[in-house]
């Protein structure tokens, strides 16, 4: 008796809607600042709350553009574009170094009201 009731209650409770959030990185061959980012950040990014919340999707600036509603064309590499549900909500053009990168990325999350995934 309790099991069917529990199932009914679970199905009637409002479900939390989880947004699809990604961080796109536009890069190109020979990009010095892309290489710097790769050396300083790429290995730790997936382990951070930011990386768990917005997994990184890399794409070549001169290749196929992802099926995303970018606000404007990418002109510089690296360019980091925060995307929520297929729509750009923020971007960092260039790589300002490790210390500034994390601060700018955090501001993008704040402005877009995207909470970090603190689990892990």
C-alpha positions, 0 to 999 in steps of 0.5 A, a space after each residue: 500500500 505504501 509503495 504505490 502511494 510513494 510512487 504516486 507522490 514522487 510522480 506528482 512532485 515538481 521535478 527540478 529542471 536541469 539546464 544544459 550548460 556547456 563552456 565552448 572553447 574556440 581554438 586554432 592550430 598554432 594559438 599560443 594562448 590556447 597552448 597556455 590555457 591547455 598547460 595551466 587549466 585544461 587538466 584541472 578544469 573538469 575537476 572544478 565546480 565550474 567544469 562539472 557545471 559546464 563541461 568543456 566543448 572544444 571546437 576549431 575556429 576554422 572548422 564546423 561551428 557548433 549548433 549554438 545561438 552565439 551572440 556574434 562570430 568568434 574572431 579570436 582564439 581562445 574564446 570561451 563561450 558559456 552556453 545555457 540551453 543552446 544560447 550564449 550567456 557569456 564569453 571571454 575573448 582571449 586568455 588573460 592568465 590563470 588568475 584572471 580566467 577563474 575570476 572572469 569565468 565566475 562572473 559569467 556564471 553569476 551574471 547568468 544565474 548559473 549555480 556551481 555543481 559543488 558535488 564531487 
